[in-house]
Amino acid sequence: MTIKKGEVLLTRREVFSASHRLICEHLSEEENLKKFDKCTRIHGHNYTIEVTLKGIPNPEDGMIMNLHKLRDIIRDTVISKVDHHFINEDIEEFKSTHIPSTENMAITFWAWLEPYFPIGTLYKIKLIETENNWVEFYG
């Protein structure tokens, strides 16, 4: 995605805690251990999600979006659904069709958030699982 002259990026960061288990139902226990190692056990993370919007600031108020409104959208659309939940069982998208990898979670969060922004405004979701591991998804 390209940034055009005059456009700015606006990012809001939120945090949540959730647990998950990485496992492929069609694989044996040995194959799952080989693929996912200790992540085959239920475990949790303190995630950080960064939602970045792209646009030209409104000349009337100098903003792409009011940060309080952006905060509320993220909290209502993502955080309220996943905070202190077991992703595999509590989140419909992951009950049977998706493995709750950080990659799949970022893709799912994009789908949840995208309807709340004008087309082309949602630029990136960065989901940080640990200080060493994160994904960035550009829709």
C-alpha contacts under 8 A as a table, 3 or more apart, distances in Angstrom:
res1	aa1	res2	aa2	distance
1	M	123	Y	7.66
1	M	138	Y	7.50
3	I	7	E	6.28
3	I	8	V	7.68
3	I	54	K	7.77
4	K	7	E	5.59
6	G	56	I	6.07
7	E	54	K	6.55
7	E	55	G	4.90
7	E	56	I	4.56
7	E	57	P	7.45
8	V	54	K	5.75
8	V	55	G	5.63
8	V	56	I	6.17
8	V	57	P	7.44
9	L	52	T	6.35
9	L	53	L	5.59
9	L	54	K	4.66
9	L	55	G	6.77
10	L	52	T	5.38
10	L	53	L	5.13
10	L	54	K	6.45
10	L	64	I	7.39
11	T	50	E	6.29
11	T	51	V	5.43
11	T	52	T	4.16
11	T	53	L	6.34
12	R	50	E	5.56
12	R	51	V	5.40
12	R	52	T	6.58
12	R	67	L	7.43
12	R	70	L	7.21
12	R	71	R	6.84
13	R	48	T	6.79
13	R	49	I	5.67
13	R	50	E	4.38
13	R	51	V	6.53
14	E	48	T	5.80
14	E	49	I	5.42
14	E	50	E	6.55
14	E	71	R	7.91
14	E	74	I	7.73
14	E	75	R	7.79
14	E	79	I	7.94
15	V	46	N	6.97
15	V	47	Y	5.61
15	V	48	T	4.40
15	V	49	I	6.13
15	V	79	I	7.75
16	F	46	N	5.79
16	F	47	Y	5.34
16	F	48	T	6.53
16	F	79	I	6.40
16	F	82	V	7.38
16	F	83	D	5.00
16	F	84	H	7.29
17	S	44	G	7.03
17	S	45	H	5.74
17	S	46	N	4.43
17	S	47	Y	5.91
17	S	82	V	7.69
17	S	83	D	5.20
17	S	84	H	5.26
17	S	85	H	7.64
18	A	44	G	5.43
18	A	45	H	5.83
18	A	46	N	6.78
18	A	47	Y	7.50
18	A	82	V	6.40
18	A	83	D	5.60
18	A	84	H	4.82
18	A	85	H	5.13
18	A	86	F	6.03
18	A	87	I	6.82
19	S	42	I	6.65
19	S	43	H	5.27
19	S	44	G	3.74
19	S	45	H	6.28
19	S	84	H	7.34
19	S	85	H	6.29
19	S	86	F	4.74
19	S	87	I	6.11
20	H	42	I	5.60
20	H	43	H	5.80
20	H	44	G	6.17
20	H	86	F	5.54
20	H	87	I	5.26
20	H	88	N	5.79
20	H	100	P	6.59
21	R	39	C	6.04
21	R	40	T	5.40
21	R	41	R	5.69
21	R	42	I	4.70
21	R	43	H	6.49
21	R	88	N	6.78
21	R	100	P	7.20
22	L	36	F	6.44
22	L	39	C	5.62
22	L	40	T	4.98
22	L	41	R	7.49
22	L	99	I	6.27
22	L	100	P	6.53
22	L	101	S	6.80
23	I	32	N	5.99
23	I	36	F	7.22
23	I	40	T	5.63
23	I	99	I	6.92
24	C	27	L	5.54
24	C	32	N	6.58
24	C	99	I	7.25
25	E	28	S	7.73
27	L	30	E	7.94
27	L	31	E	5.72
27	L	32	N	6.03
28	S	31	E	5.10
28	S	32	N	6.14
29	E	32	N	5.13
29	E	33	L	6.13
30	E	33	L	5.12
30	E	34	K	6.20
31	E	34	K	5.04
31	E	35	K	6.17
32	N	35	K	5.05
32	N	36	F	5.75
32	N	37	D	7.21
32	N	40	T	6.83
33	L	36	F	5.30
33	L	37	D	4.46
33	L	38	K	6.95
33	L	40	T	6.46
34	K	37	D	5.65
36	F	39	C	5.38
36	F	40	T	5.87
37	D	40	T	6.23
38	K	41	R	5.94
39	C	42	I	7.03
39	C	43	H	7.04
45	H	129	E	6.26
45	H	130	T	7.19
46	N	129	E	6.82
46	N	130	T	7.45
47	Y	127	L	6.93
47	Y	128	I	5.55
47	Y	129	E	4.95
47	Y	130	T	7.07
48	T	127	L	5.84
48	T	128	I	5.01
48	T	129	E	6.87
49	I	125	I	6.98
49	I	126	K	5.71
49	I	127	L	4.58
49	I	128	I	6.28
50	E	124	K	7.97
50	E	125	I	5.69
50	E	126	K	4.97
50	E	127	L	6.42
51	V	74	I	7.94
51	V	122	L	7.73
51	V	123	Y	7.86
51	V	124	K	6.07
51	V	125	I	4.80
51	V	126	K	6.59
52	T	122	L	6.36
52	T	123	Y	5.47
52	T	124	K	5.02
52	T	125	I	6.27
53	L	64	I	7.74
53	L	121	T	5.28
53	L	122	L	4.63
53	L	123	Y	4.99
53	L	124	K	6.96
54	K	64	I	7.54
54	K	120	G	7.47
54	K	121	T	5.00
54	K	122	L	6.35
54	K	123	Y	5.59
55	G	64	I	5.93
55	G	121	T	6.10
56	I	63	M	7.90
56	I	64	I	6.24
57	P	61	D	7.69
57	P	62	G	4.99
57	P	63	M	4.51
57	P	64	I	4.58
58	N	61	D	5.76
58	N	62	G	5.07
58	N	63	M	5.39
58	N	64	I	6.08
59	P	62	G	5.27
59	P	63	M	7.77
63	M	66	N	6.48
65	M	69	K	7.16
65	M	70	L	6.80
66	N	69	K	5.34
66	N	70	L	6.39
67	L	70	L	4.92
67	L	71	R	5.96
68	H	71	R	5.02
68	H	72	D	6.15
69	K	72	D	5.10
69	K	73	I	6.21
70	L	73	I	5.17
70	L	74	I	6.30
71	R	74	I	5.31
71	R	75	R	6.12
72	D	75	R	5.10
72	D	76	D	5.85
73	I	76	D	5.24
73	I	77	T	5.74
73	I	113	L	7.67
73	I	116	Y	7.48
74	I	77	T	5.27
74	I	78	V	5.52
74	I	79	I	6.51
74	I	113	L	7.31
75	R	78	V	5.65
75	R	79	I	4.60
75	R	80	S	5.82
76	D	79	I	6.37
76	D	80	S	5.51
76	D	81	K	7.79
77	T	80	S	6.60
77	T	81	K	6.98
77	T	112	W	6.48
77	T	113	L	6.53
78	V	81	K	5.43
78	V	82	V	6.37
78	V	109	F	6.52
78	V	112	W	7.26
78	V	113	L	7.70
79	I	82	V	5.38
79	I	83	D	5.42
80	S	83	D	5.98
81	K	85	H	7.77
81	K	91	I	7.46
82	V	85	H	5.33
82	V	86	F	7.80
82	V	87	I	6.86
82	V	91	I	7.34
85	H	90	D	6.25
86	F	89	E	5.81
86	F	90	D	5.61
86	F	91	I	7.69
87	I	90	D	5.36
87	I	91	I	5.32
87	I	94	F	6.67
87	I	100	P	6.68
88	N	91	I	6.42
88	N	94	F	5.25
88	N	95	K	5.38
88	N	99	I	7.58
88	N	100	P	6.50
89	E	92	E	7.37
89	E	94	F	7.00
89	E	95	K	5.29
90	D	94	F	8.00
90	D	95	K	7.33
91	I	94	F	5.64
91	I	95	K	6.44
92	E	95	K	5.34
92	E	96	S	7.99
93	E	96	S	7.26
93	E	97	T	6.45
93	E	98	H	6.47
93	E	108	T	7.71
94	F	97	T	5.68
94	F	98	H	4.68
94	F	99	I	6.19
94	F	100	P	6.20
95	K	98	H	7.16
98	H	104	N	7.02
99	I	104	N	6.94
100	P	103	E	7.87
100	P	104	N	5.89
100	P	105	M	5.95
101	S	104	N	5.24
101	S	105	M	6.15
102	T	105	M	5.03
102	T	106	A	6.18
102	T	127	L	6.92
102	T	128	I	7.98
102	T	129	E	6.91
102	T	134	W	7.25
102	T	135	V	6.70
103	E	106	A	5.31
103	E	107	I	6.41
103	E	135	V	6.12
103	E	137	F	7.84
104	N	107	I	5.08
104	N	108	T	6.13
105	M	108	T	5.07
105	M	109	F	6.08
106	A	109	F	5.09
106	A	110	W	6.19
106	A	125	I	6.52
106	A	126	K	7.22
106	A	127	L	6.17
106	A	135	V	7.39
106	A	136	E	7.52
106	A	137	F	6.40
107	I	110	W	5.17
107	I	111	A	6.49
107	I	137	F	6.70
107	I	139	G	7.31
108	T	111	A	5.12
108	T	112	W	6.37
109	F	112	W	5.01
109	F	113	L	6.12
109	F	125	I	7.98
110	W	113	L	5.13
110	W	114	E	5.74
110	W	125	I	6.85
110	W	137	F	7.95
110	W	139	G	6.80
111	A	114	E	5.51
111	A	115	P	7.58
112	W	115	P	7.01
113	L	116	Y	5.78
113	L	117	F	7.51
114	E	117	F	5.79
114	E	122	L	6.52
115	P	118	P	7.65
117	F	121	T	6.09
117	F	122	L	6.45
118	P	121	T	5.57
118	P	122	L	7.73
119	I	122	L	7.39
120	G	123	Y	6.98
123	Y	138	Y	5.96
123	Y	139	G	7.53
124	K	136	E	6.69
124	K	137	F	5.61
124	K	138	Y	4.64
124	K	139	G	7.12
125	I	136	E	5.65
125	I	137	F	5.22
125	I	138	Y	6.62
126	K	134	W	6.99
126	K	135	V	5.67
126	K	136	E	4.33
126	K	137	F	6.39
127	L	134	W	5.53
127	L	135	V	5.44
127	L	136	E	6.48
128	I	131	E	7.12
128	I	133	N	6.19
128	I	134	W	4.15
128	I	135	V	6.56
129	E	132	N	7.85
129	E	133	N	5.61
129	E	134	W	5.53
130	T	133	N	5.05
130	T	134	W	6.88
131	E	134	W	7.84
